[in-house]
């Protein structure tokens, strides 16, 4: 896989499991059905009675349908596994990208008791810094904190940081 260690490849036939049922058993069952078909065909050559031949052909058809159903079920399970591998590879790439992106930020105190993710090396007033929500950042999501000024008749002027993902707003008196 182009994405390194996230690719999942079976090492042996025993590695193919779907919900606890080994696929190899289904494939063996299909092979046994085909083997039974050949045995029935050989036996049909020796039959003298037309009714016996019709019954043998009917049994052969039943075995063929069973083998086809097993093959189809196995193919569907393999398709589901391939889709899951693709999904996991995409998630691996996303996490690698996030890992690189998160290295650009550090958790800093922007007001007394108030923390946000700020670009490393930021110099200047915390009020003007681009701030990311710490809760969202810890969940591998970038969410910008929007700054608002509010006036509370009882408390006075306050600053409020609002997460764009809906985390509880952070209200405080002044920036550091």
Secondary structure by P-SEA (a helix, b strand, c coil): ccccccbbbbccccccccccccaaaaaaaaaaaaaaaaaaaaaaaacccaaaaaaaaaaaaaaaaaaaaaaaaaaaaaaaaaaaaaaaaaaaaaaaaaaaaaccbbbbbccccbbbbccccccccccccccccaaaaaacbbbbbbbbbbbbccccbbbbbbbccccccccccccc
